[in-house]
Amino acid sequence: MAVQISPSILAADFARLADEAAAVPNADWLHVDVMDYHFVPNLTLGLPVVEALCKATATPLDCHLMIEDPDRWAPQYAEAGAGSVTIHAEAAKAPIRTLREIRSLGARAGLALNPATAVEPYEDLLGEIDMLLLMTVEPGFGGQKFLDVVLPKVRRARALIERHGGRIWLQVDGGVDAETIGRCAEAGADVFVAGSAVYGASDPVAAIDRLRAAATR
């Protein structure tokens, strides 16, 4: 499938989120990192901000829930209007039920794995998801250095996806920039979350174009 770029608003100006969303009209998604200070050691934003953002932008929201109880909260993000809702395998207690509920509410369902979490044990869940997210940094903070050690897992994940028909998107999140995105694409990723590489640039639109070109090459 075509390359998709999902700028992370974790690197944006939280006081101007509507303007920051408008600053990236060539983005395919807006990546929203929801953190609760329990699953990860950081606290960001939650459901009210997502509801407000859905009204402020036509770009679909890609909500990544780094929270302790995604089974309880994930469906509410779908109801709020998120186009995609991703839960962490390490946090979900009833992933199949939660993923199916996300889909039933009209959103794409994603499953995220931390860097040290193997992908193979979750092969049986591939039929329940629309996107697999592989973290390429330890979750919790933006601006971290890309972990090359995850690239073999990206390749293995792509092979598993192809075995199941190839319809699942493979997303990477963490340290993605113009230098690392090509390696991720070569390994099989097709959806790329980029925070500082977009919102830290003087021209976010041009930054997205550069990332898309680098991944396509």
C-alpha positions as CSV (number, residue, x, y, z in Angstrom):
1,M,0.0,0.0,0.0
2,A,1.0,3.6,-0.3
3,V,3.2,5.3,2.3
4,Q,1.2,7.2,5.0
5,I,2.6,9.9,7.3
6,S,1.0,10.4,10.7
7,P,2.5,13.5,12.5
8,S,2.5,13.2,16.3
9,I,0.9,16.1,18.1
10,L,3.0,15.1,21.1
11,A,5.6,17.4,19.5
12,A,3.2,20.2,18.7
13,D,2.2,23.2,20.7
14,F,-0.6,22.1,23.0
15,A,-1.8,25.6,23.4
16,R,-2.5,25.8,19.6
17,L,-3.6,22.3,18.7
18,A,-6.2,23.4,16.1
19,D,-3.6,25.6,14.4
20,E,-1.0,22.8,14.6
21,A,-3.4,20.4,13.0
22,A,-4.1,22.9,10.2
23,A,-0.3,23.3,9.7
24,V,0.0,19.8,8.2
25,P,-2.7,19.6,5.5
26,N,-0.7,17.0,3.6
27,A,-0.7,14.5,6.5
28,D,-2.6,11.3,6.1
29,W,-3.4,11.1,9.9
30,L,-2.8,13.1,13.1
31,H,-1.2,10.8,15.7
32,V,-2.6,11.4,19.2
33,D,-0.6,9.9,22.0
34,V,-2.8,9.4,25.1
35,M,-0.7,8.6,28.2
36,D,-2.1,8.2,31.7
37,Y,1.1,8.1,33.9
38,H,0.4,4.5,34.8
39,F,1.2,2.4,31.7
40,V,3.9,4.9,30.8
41,P,5.7,7.5,33.0
42,N,4.1,10.5,31.3
43,L,0.8,12.3,31.3
44,T,-0.5,13.9,28.1
45,L,-4.1,14.4,27.0
46,G,-7.3,12.5,26.9
47,L,-10.8,12.1,25.6
48,P,-12.0,15.8,25.9
49,V,-9.0,17.0,23.7
50,V,-9.7,14.2,21.2
51,E,-13.4,15.2,21.0
52,A,-12.4,18.9,20.4
53,L,-9.7,18.0,17.8
54,C,-12.2,15.9,15.9
55,K,-14.3,19.1,15.5
56,A,-11.3,21.2,14.6
57,T,-9.8,19.2,11.8
58,A,-10.8,17.1,8.8
59,T,-7.7,15.0,9.1
60,P,-8.5,11.7,10.7
61,L,-7.2,11.1,14.2
62,D,-4.9,8.1,14.9
63,C,-5.3,7.6,18.7
64,H,-2.5,5.6,20.4
65,L,-3.6,4.6,23.9
66,M,-0.7,4.2,26.2
67,I,-2.9,3.6,29.2
68,E,-3.5,1.1,31.9
69,D,-7.1,0.1,31.1
70,P,-7.6,0.3,27.3
71,D,-10.5,-2.2,27.5
72,R,-12.5,0.4,29.4
73,W,-11.5,3.5,27.5
74,A,-10.7,2.6,23.9
75,P,-14.3,2.3,22.7
76,Q,-15.0,5.9,23.9
77,Y,-12.2,7.2,21.6
78,A,-13.9,5.5,18.7
79,E,-17.3,7.0,19.8
80,A,-15.6,10.4,20.0
81,G,-14.8,10.2,16.3
82,A,-11.2,8.9,16.1
83,G,-10.5,7.2,12.8
84,S,-8.1,4.7,14.3
85,V,-7.7,3.5,17.9
86,T,-4.7,1.5,18.9
87,I,-4.4,-0.4,22.2
88,H,-1.3,-2.0,23.7
89,A,-1.1,-5.7,23.9
90,E,0.8,-5.4,27.2
91,A,-2.1,-3.6,28.8
92,A,-5.2,-5.1,27.3
93,K,-6.9,-7.9,29.4
94,A,-9.6,-8.7,26.8
95,P,-8.0,-7.6,23.5
96,I,-10.3,-9.5,21.1
97,R,-13.4,-8.0,22.7
98,T,-11.9,-4.5,22.7
99,L,-10.6,-4.6,19.2
100,R,-14.0,-5.9,17.9
101,E,-15.8,-3.1,19.8
102,I,-13.5,-0.5,18.3
103,R,-14.3,-1.8,14.8
104,S,-18.1,-2.0,15.6
105,L,-18.0,1.7,16.4
106,G,-16.6,2.5,12.9
107,A,-12.9,3.0,13.7
108,R,-9.9,1.1,12.6
109,A,-8.5,-1.2,15.3
110,G,-4.8,-1.2,16.1
111,L,-2.6,-3.3,18.3
112,A,0.7,-1.9,19.6
113,L,3.8,-3.8,20.8
114,N,6.6,-2.4,22.9
115,P,10.2,-2.8,21.6
116,A,10.9,-5.9,23.8
117,T,7.5,-7.6,23.0
118,A,7.7,-10.3,20.4
119,V,5.3,-10.2,17.5
120,E,4.9,-13.9,17.0
121,P,2.6,-14.6,20.1
122,Y,0.1,-12.2,18.6
123,E,-0.2,-13.8,15.2
124,D,-3.6,-15.2,16.0
125,L,-4.9,-11.7,16.6
126,L,-4.0,-10.4,13.2
127,G,-7.6,-11.2,12.0
128,E,-8.9,-8.8,14.6
129,I,-6.9,-5.7,13.6
130,D,-6.5,-3.2,10.8
131,M,-3.0,-2.0,11.9
132,L,-0.1,-3.3,13.9
133,L,2.0,-0.7,15.6
134,L,5.6,-1.5,16.5
135,M,7.2,0.9,18.9
136,T,10.8,1.9,17.8
137,V,11.5,3.6,21.1
138,E,10.4,2.9,24.7
139,P,6.9,4.5,25.0
140,G,6.3,7.5,27.1
141,F,8.3,10.4,25.7
142,G,8.9,12.1,22.3
143,G,12.3,13.0,20.9
144,Q,14.0,9.6,21.7
145,K,16.6,8.0,19.5
146,F,15.4,5.3,17.1
147,L,16.1,1.7,18.2
148,D,17.6,-0.2,15.3
149,V,17.1,-3.4,17.3
150,V,13.4,-3.3,16.4
151,L,14.0,-3.5,12.6
152,P,14.3,-7.4,12.5
153,K,10.9,-7.5,14.3
154,V,9.5,-5.1,11.6
155,R,10.6,-7.6,8.9
156,R,9.1,-10.6,10.8
157,A,5.9,-8.7,11.3
158,R,5.7,-7.9,7.6
159,A,6.2,-11.6,6.8
160,L,3.3,-12.5,9.2
161,I,1.1,-9.9,7.7
162,E,1.8,-11.1,4.1
163,R,1.0,-14.7,5.3
164,H,-2.4,-13.4,6.4
165,G,-3.3,-11.6,3.2
166,G,-1.3,-8.4,3.4
167,R,-4.2,-6.1,4.2
168,I,-3.0,-5.0,7.7
169,W,-1.1,-1.7,7.9
170,L,2.3,-1.8,9.7
171,Q,3.1,1.3,11.6
172,V,6.3,2.4,13.3
173,D,6.5,5.0,16.0
174,G,9.5,6.6,17.7
175,G,12.6,8.3,16.4
176,V,11.3,8.3,12.8
177,D,13.0,11.0,10.7
178,A,14.4,11.5,7.2
179,E,17.4,9.4,8.1
180,T,15.6,6.4,9.7
181,I,12.3,6.2,7.7
182,G,14.0,4.6,4.8
183,R,15.2,1.7,6.9
184,C,11.7,1.2,8.3
185,A,10.2,1.2,4.9
186,E,12.7,-1.3,3.6
187,A,11.9,-3.5,6.5
188,G,8.2,-3.4,5.6
189,A,6.5,-0.6,7.4
190,D,4.1,1.6,5.5
191,V,2.6,3.9,8.1
192,F,5.0,6.3,9.9
193,V,4.6,8.4,13.0
194,A,6.9,11.4,13.1
195,G,6.8,14.0,15.8
196,S,9.9,16.2,16.1
197,A,10.8,15.5,12.5
198,V,7.6,17.3,11.5
199,Y,6.6,19.8,14.2
200,G,10.3,20.6,15.0
201,A,10.8,21.6,11.3
202,S,10.6,25.2,10.1
203,D,8.2,24.0,7.4
204,P,6.1,21.1,8.5
205,V,4.5,20.6,5.1
206,A,7.9,20.3,3.4
207,A,9.1,18.0,6.2
208,I,6.2,15.6,5.5
209,D,6.9,15.7,1.8
210,R,10.6,14.8,2.5
211,L,9.6,11.9,4.8
212,R,7.1,10.6,2.2
213,A,9.8,10.7,-0.5
214,A,12.4,9.1,1.7
215,A,10.0,6.2,2.6
216,T,8.9,5.8,-1.0
217,R,12.5,5.5,-2.2
